[in-house]
């Protein structure tokens, strides 16, 4: 009997996850999207080594009532600002045995699901996304730019944790371990700290009227100033993790990138193959480029990433001067 999986959302990760999962013969994949008319039934992802995942949808719809009932797994691949609406949309059609999760947990998935869904709903979420993904042609194809060596998964209300862990490991063909708390997936020093630190590093002195001659490369031109800010924010982040007693299953930024200072961190980020060619979020204007404040780097990682960390830190009376500096800079711009 095929495993019935619903992918909710059609961003870059939605394209790649759908391609990879539906290439498994034992999975029936459906897509819940606001733009079903833009999608083809066949989807393709090409990875960094030239491997092609050819997938297929058994159904594509914008109506939760058509797709959610009788599903085994629902997997959100959506930005944080859509999460609350999406949870409310699927709630009436969930079966008791359906497992609901998010490919990105750091934008408040568990916190919102705990409030909106029934208290016994089975939940899961990844600490870091399984892939680095980019859309090639919307609704048809995407690039899988990089894999994770290991996936870390948090669950809530899932009794057969080990069986589910093994299933996720099989679906994504990647070693997967279980976290001890959903907080360990919800709080991460990945995008919610990494992206804002870099954006501040590039544009902390930007103001209206400043136009840059070229579109910067986000990682290949990463500088030591950005690394220094990131390391300081990471230290503040770990003060919070220590207060919550969840600092054991999360690596520091320096450990994660096998670095020991700002300079070696910058060098590491310059040379990660999967990061090559990734541009900073910028808009072309007359005379050059300016920051794109409507980019997900801004609309996702500040209000639905960094802000969650800061609010918890305030609750536990932990001072975060560097995070505050970055967030206040963002608030002033927006």
N, C-alpha and C positions, 0 to 999 in steps of 0.2 A: 504493500500500500504506500503511495507516494506521500511525502511530507508536504503539507500545504503551507507555503510561506507567502506573506504579504509584505512587499516593500512599500513603505509609505514615503514618497518624496522622490523627485526626479533631478536632484543636483548631481554633481560629479560623482560623489560616493554612491548615490542611488544607481547611476548608470553602471558603475564597476561592480558593485555588490550584486546587482541583478544579473549581470553577465556571468560572474563567477558562480553564484549559487545555482542559477538555472542551467549551467553547463553540467551539473550533476544529474544523472538520469533518474535519481530517486526523489527529486524535488519538483513540485509544481509551483511555479512562481507567478504571482499576480502583482499588479502595480496599482497603487492608489495615488493619483496625481491630480492636480488642479487643471492640467492641460493634456487630457488623454488624446486629443486630436493631433498632438505633435509627436506621438510615439508610434513606432512600428512594432509589430509583434516579435520581430527578431532583433536582438541586441548583441553588440559585439564589443569586447574590450581586448586591447592588445597590450601586453606587459612590456617591461623594460628589456626583456630578453627576446622579444619577438613572438612569444607564445600568445595564441589567440584563444579567447574564451567566447564561444558562440552560445548565446542563450536564447531563450524563448519564453514569452509570457503566455499563460493560458487565459488571462483576462487583464484588461486595462480599463480603469474606470475612475471617475471622480466621486462616485457614490459609495460611501462606506457600507451602506446597507446591502449592496450587491456583492462586496468582496470580503468583508470581515467575518461574517458568520462561517463557522466550521473550519476556520483557519487554525493551524497548530502554532504558528509563530507569526507575530507582527514585528517588523523591524523598521523603526523610524530612521530615515536618512534626511532629516530636515533641519533647518536653522532653529536656534533657540526661540526666536520671536514667534514661530509658528507652533511651538510645542503645546501650549495650553489649549489652543483651538483644536489641534489634532487629537489630543487626548479626549476632549469632550465629544469630538465627532465620532470616535470609534467606540466610546463607552457603551452605548445602548446595544451594540451588536457583538460584544465579546462573549465567547463561551467561557465557562469556569476553568477549562483546561488550557485555554489559549495563553501563551507566554508573550508578553509585550516588552519590547526592549528598544534601546537606542544605540546606534553606531557611535554617537557622541554623547557621553554622559555629563560632560563638564558644563553644559549650558542649562542645567537645572532639571533634567529629565526625572530623576528619582524624587526630587523635592516636589515637583508638580504632580507626578503620578501618585504620590502618597496622599495628596489632597483630593485629586479629581476622581481617580478610579476607585473601585470597590476595595476595601481594606485587604481582601484576600487575593487580589489579582497577582498573578505570578509575573515578576519583573526581572529584567536583566539589563546590563549595560556594560559597554567596553570602557576600559580606562583610557586607551588610546585607539584611534581608528586603525583598522587592519591594513588599510592601503593609503597610498598617496595617489589621488585620482584627478584627472582633468577630462572635461568633455571635448570630444573632437567634433561630432555633429549631433546636436541635441536630439534625443529620442532614438538615436541609431547606433552611435559608437562613442567610445571613450578610451583614454590611455590609463593604464595602471602603471604608474611611475615607480612605485616602490612597495615592498612588503615589510611587515614587521617580523622579526625573528621569533617573537613570542607575543601572545595575546593574554591580557589579564581581564578577567570577567568578574563582575559583581552580580549577585542575585538577591532576590527577596521573595519569600513565600514559595520558592521552588523546593519541594521536598527531596526529589531525586536529583540533587545537585551534581553528583558525579556523572550520572548518565547525561545530563544536559551539557556539562562541560565537555564530555567526550563527543557529543553531537556537534557542538560548535567547533571543536578541534577538527572534526571530519569535514564539516561544511567549508571551513576556510583553509583547510590543509595546512594548519599552523599550530605548533604546540601551544596549548592553552592552560592557564592555571586559574584557580579560583581565589578571589580576594575575600577577606574576612568580613568586610563591611561595604555597603554601597557608598559610603563616604569616600572610600579609597578610589572609587571610580569617578565620583562626582567632583572631587577636588584634585586637580592636576596642574602641574607646572608646564604642560604643553601649551597649546594655543592660547589659553586665557592669560598666560604670563609672557610666553615667548613672543607672540605677535605684538601685543601692546608695547613691550620693551623695544622691539625693533622699530615700530612706527614712531615712538617717541625719539629714539636714537636718530632717525632720519630727519624728522620734521619738527623737533621741539622748538625751533626758531622760525618756523614758517608763519607767514601772515598773508592776508589778502594782498594780492598784487605780485607775490613772488611766483615766478615761473621757472621751472627747471628745464635745461636744454634737452635732457633725455629721460627716458623711463628707467629708473634704477632696477637692478637685479636684487631681489629681496635677500637672498642668501649668499650669492657669490660675491657681493659687495658689502657684506656684513662687516661692521667695524668694531673696534675694541670698546668704543663708547657704549654701543648697544649691548655688547657682552657684559660690560661692567654693570649696567643697569639691570640686566637680566639676572645676573648672579646675586645682586643685592635684593632684588624682589624675591628670588628663590629662597634666600635666607629668611626673609620675613614669612614666606609661605610655610617653611618648615617649623617656624615657631608655632603656627596654627596647628599643623599636623601633630606636633608634640603635645600640645594642649588637648587635642582630641584623641591622643594615643593611637594614631594610625600612621605613624612615620616609618613603619618597618617595611611596607610593601611598595613604597614609592621612592624612586631614585632621585637624588639631587640632579640638577641640570648638568653639573660638572661630571658626575658619575655616569649619567645617561649618555653623554656625548664623549666619554672617555677623555676628559680634559682636566687641567689643574689650575688654570687661570684664564683671564680675559683673552689673552693673545692666543692660547692654544684652542680655546673654545671658538674664536673667530675662524681660525684656520680649519678646524673640523667642519664648521658649517659651510665654509667656502667649497669644500671638496666632497660633500656627500652627493653621490651620483644622482639620486632621486630628486635633489633640490636644484639641479642644473637647469638654468633657463627660466626659473620661476621669477616673474616680474613683480615689482612692488605695485600695490593698488594705486594706479594713477590714471588720470584722464588727459587726453590730448586736447589742448586749447591753442589759441593763436600764440605762436612763439615758442611752444614747447609742451610741458606737462605740469599738472598740479595734482596734489593728493586727491584720491577719490573717497570722499567721506561716506558715500553710499555703499562702499565695498563691504563684504561680509567681515573683513578684518576689523572694521569699525563697528558695524551694526550687530555683530555676533560676539566678538571677543571682549569688548568692553562692557556692554550692558547685561550680557548673559554669561559672562565668564569671570572677568576680573572683579566685577561688582559683587558676585556671590562670595568670592573669597574675602573681599574687604568687609562685607557685612558680617560674616562669621567671625572675622578677626576682631571687629568692634564688639561683638557680643561677648567674646572671651577676653576683652580688654588687652588685646595685643596691638602694639603700635606698628604701623606700616607706612613710614614716611615716604619710601620710594614708590610703593604702589599708589599712595595718595597723590604724589606728585604727577604720576602718569595719568591717573584717572581725572584729576583736576584739569590737566592739560586738555584731555579729550573733551571734558564737559565744557570747557571754555570755547572749544572749536565748534561743538555741536549746538 
